[in-house]
Amino acid sequence: MLTSPVRESPSAADPAPWPAYRPFAVVVRRILPLSPHLVRVTFAGDDLRHLGTTGLDQRIKLVLPLPDGTLPDLGEHDEAALRAGDWYARWRALPEPARPAFRTYTVRSARPERRELDVDLVRHDPDPAAGDGPAARWLRGASVGDRLIIVGPDGRTADPTIGCDWRPGAARHLLLAGDETALPAICSIIESLPEGVTAQAFIEVPSSADIQNVVARGASRIAWLARDAGCETSQGFEAVAPHGELLQRAVRAWLPRHTAELASVVRAAPEPLDDVDVDVELLWDSPVDPTTGDFYAWIAGEAATVKALRRHLVSDLGVARSNVAFMGYWRRGRSEAQ
Ligand SMILES: Cc1cc2nc3c(=O)[nH]c(=O)nc-3n(C[C@H](O)[C@H](O)[C@H](O)COP(=O)(O)OP(=O)(O)OC[C@H]3O[C@@H](n4cnc5c(N)ncnc54)[C@H](O)[C@@H]3O)c2cc1C
């Protein structure tokens, strides 16, 4: 659900245009557990009236408080600093112990007129080797009234689509696939689809209790894949399916049954792919130009799974790279900062 931001007409006296991304001072207004592994946090802040978001897969950064609960000044209260667009330079200039971590999330719902923003965060287990990341740690102890900084788009900038990777163009056949970290984006996208397009979404979640009550309109469908249903593997039946296994199997099974929908975007010779080492590099391949053709795929989540699906679509099936957006949202055993 998204409502329009309160916009102000640009004035001739404006000293500089508003930057695309800027820091917003926020506090936690509500914490609502949605399911065993998903928590909806509602942030509030007076400046959120200027938040510019088109919904969909709009990404933002949560700047997390330091262990003592404090936050640095990233210019969020100073109009000249906001217009200068230098929050990142300010962050980098901080000495290491005073530099807070930030992590990337998706706007699940924005209500600029109420100065509110919802983010659905995954409550993920600590990594066996690396332990908790800063966002997971913060979520574990989060309470109403906590102060954070959110870096997000300002509604007064020229490009309202900044920070969105969902660009299906005129495609009428859509494939969305992702794990629980992509669930907020997929649900927002599914809820916003116009008439005349049909989407098949596959969402892998930790347990059947994490399935959300989201309605897909028309002929669009959401298939929920719960890892706690288990699956047969080469090691025998595993009571909890390995992360990404169900998603890969479901997408690979769906594609051959929808070749007619893919036909307009299949190349005679598959386009070459760089061999991204997801342990070292970020996997991010999101076509910038509005897509042509009648099929568009959007795949996000754990990077190794995303990489395997990308290879299958582009190299095995010959789908044009311009018609697929692949985003490794997180990497097993690696923090977002690495
Ligand atoms: C564009 C974009 C949008 C995103 N939207 C959302 C969103 O709306 N909701 C959401 O919950 N996440 C979202 N994510 C993913 C989120 O940014 C990562 O999960 C992030 O790594 C969490 O930070 P952390 O501090 O908990 O862990 P980090 O410090 O980054 O990593 C610490 C350890 O935790 C592991 N880890 C990180 N995430 C997970 C996970 N989900 N499950 C299991 N282990 C994990 C890492 O492999 C690492 O070993 C998004 C990411 C991107 C790039």
The ligand as an SDF file (V2000), in Angstrom:
LIG
                    3D

 53 58  0  0  0  0  0  0  0  0999 V2000
   18.1700   -4.0390   -2.1780 C   0  0  0  0  0  0  0  0  0  0  0  0
   18.0530   -4.8850   -0.9190 C   0  0  0  0  0  0  0  0  0  0  0  0
   16.8400   -4.9540   -0.2630 C   0  0  0  0  0  0  0  0  0  0  0  0
   16.7120   -5.7330    0.9030 C   0  0  0  0  0  0  0  0  0  0  0  0
   15.4970   -5.7690    1.5350 N   0  0  0  0  0  0  0  0  0  0  0  0
   15.3730   -6.4850    2.6900 C   0  0  0  0  0  0  0  0  0  0  0  0
   14.1320   -6.4760    3.4250 C   0  0  0  0  0  0  0  0  0  0  0  0
   13.1750   -5.7760    3.0710 O   0  0  0  0  0  0  0  0  0  0  0  0
   14.0630   -7.2390    4.5420 N   0  0  0  0  0  0  0  0  0  0  0  0
   15.1300   -7.9930    4.9950 C   0  0  0  0  0  0  0  0  0  0  0  0
   15.0060   -8.6500    6.0400 O   0  0  0  0  0  0  0  0  0  0  0  0
   16.3040   -7.9980    4.3170 N   0  0  0  0  0  0  0  0  0  0  0  0
   16.4520   -7.2600    3.2010 C   0  0  0  0  0  0  0  0  0  0  0  0
   17.6480   -7.2500    2.5380 N   0  0  0  0  0  0  0  0  0  0  0  0
   18.7260   -8.1240    3.0230 C   0  0  0  0  0  0  0  0  0  0  0  0
   19.5130   -7.5310    4.1770 C   0  0  0  0  0  0  0  0  0  0  0  0
   20.1350   -6.3250    3.7860 O   0  0  0  0  0  0  0  0  0  0  0  0
   20.6070   -8.5610    4.5770 C   0  0  0  0  0  0  0  0  0  0  0  0
   20.0240   -9.7250    5.0670 O   0  0  0  0  0  0  0  0  0  0  0  0
   21.6100   -7.9870    5.5420 C   0  0  0  0  0  0  0  0  0  0  0  0
   22.8100   -8.7220    5.3780 O   0  0  0  0  0  0  0  0  0  0  0  0
   21.2050   -8.0850    7.0000 C   0  0  0  0  0  0  0  0  0  0  0  0
   22.1940   -7.4610    7.7840 O   0  0  0  0  0  0  0  0  0  0  0  0
   22.7820   -8.0820    9.1170 P   0  0  0  0  0  0  0  0  0  0  0  0
   23.4700   -6.9560    9.8030 O   0  0  0  0  0  0  0  0  0  0  0  0
   21.7220   -8.8280    9.8570 O   0  0  0  0  0  0  0  0  0  0  0  0
   23.8340   -9.1560    8.6230 O   0  0  0  0  0  0  0  0  0  0  0  0
   25.2790   -8.9030    7.9530 P   0  0  0  0  0  0  0  0  0  0  0  0
   26.1930   -8.1960    8.9000 O   0  0  0  0  0  0  0  0  0  0  0  0
   25.1240   -8.2880    6.6140 O   0  0  0  0  0  0  0  0  0  0  0  0
   25.7860  -10.4160    7.8350 O   0  0  0  0  0  0  0  0  0  0  0  0
   26.1470  -11.1680    9.0030 C   0  0  0  0  0  0  0  0  0  0  0  0
   25.8930  -12.6460    8.7330 C   0  0  0  0  0  0  0  0  0  0  0  0
   24.4900  -12.8600    8.6230 O   0  0  0  0  0  0  0  0  0  0  0  0
   24.2170  -13.5990    7.4460 C   0  0  0  0  0  0  0  0  0  0  0  0
   22.8970  -13.1600    6.9190 N   0  0  0  0  0  0  0  0  0  0  0  0
   22.5490  -11.9290    6.4500 C   0  0  0  0  0  0  0  0  0  0  0  0
   21.2500  -11.9140    6.0800 N   0  0  0  0  0  0  0  0  0  0  0  0
   20.7780  -13.1740    6.3260 C   0  0  0  0  0  0  0  0  0  0  0  0
   19.5040  -13.7930    6.1500 C   0  0  0  0  0  0  0  0  0  0  0  0
   18.4540  -13.1240    5.6820 N   0  0  0  0  0  0  0  0  0  0  0  0
   19.3740  -15.0970    6.5130 N   0  0  0  0  0  0  0  0  0  0  0  0
   20.4220  -15.8050    7.0230 C   0  0  0  0  0  0  0  0  0  0  0  0
   21.6640  -15.2730    7.2190 N   0  0  0  0  0  0  0  0  0  0  0  0
   21.8220  -13.9680    6.8610 C   0  0  0  0  0  0  0  0  0  0  0  0
   25.3410  -13.2790    6.4850 C   0  0  0  0  0  0  0  0  0  0  0  0
   25.5390  -14.3220    5.5710 O   0  0  0  0  0  0  0  0  0  0  0  0
   26.5260  -13.1110    7.4160 C   0  0  0  0  0  0  0  0  0  0  0  0
   27.1550  -14.3510    7.6570 O   0  0  0  0  0  0  0  0  0  0  0  0
   17.8170   -6.4650    1.3980 C   0  0  0  0  0  0  0  0  0  0  0  0
   19.0550   -6.3670    0.7410 C   0  0  0  0  0  0  0  0  0  0  0  0
   19.1790   -5.5840   -0.4030 C   0  0  0  0  0  0  0  0  0  0  0  0
   20.5250   -5.4810   -1.0730 C   0  0  0  0  0  0  0  0  0  0  0  0
  1  2  1  0
  2  3  1  0
  2 52  2  0
  3  4  2  0
  4  5  1  0
  4 50  1  0
  5  6  2  0
  6  7  1  0
  6 13  1  0
  7  8  2  0
  7  9  1  0
  9 10  1  0
 10 11  2  0
 10 12  1  0
 12 13  2  0
 13 14  1  0
 14 15  1  0
 14 50  1  0
 15 16  1  0
 16 17  1  0
 16 18  1  0
 18 19  1  0
 18 20  1  0
 20 21  1  0
 20 22  1  0
 22 23  1  0
 23 24  1  0
 24 25  2  0
 24 26  1  0
 24 27  1  0
 27 28  1  0
 28 29  2  0
 28 30  1  0
 28 31  1  0
 31 32  1  0
 32 33  1  0
 33 34  1  0
 33 48  1  0
 34 35  1  0
 35 36  1  0
 35 46  1  0
 36 37  1  0
 36 45  1  0
 37 38  2  0
 38 39  1  0
 39 40  1  0
 39 45  2  0
 40 41  1  0
 40 42  2  0
 42 43  1  0
 43 44  2  0
 44 45  1  0
 46 47  1  0
 46 48  1  0
 48 49  1  0
 50 51  2  0
 51 52  1  0
 52 53  1  0
M  END
$$$$
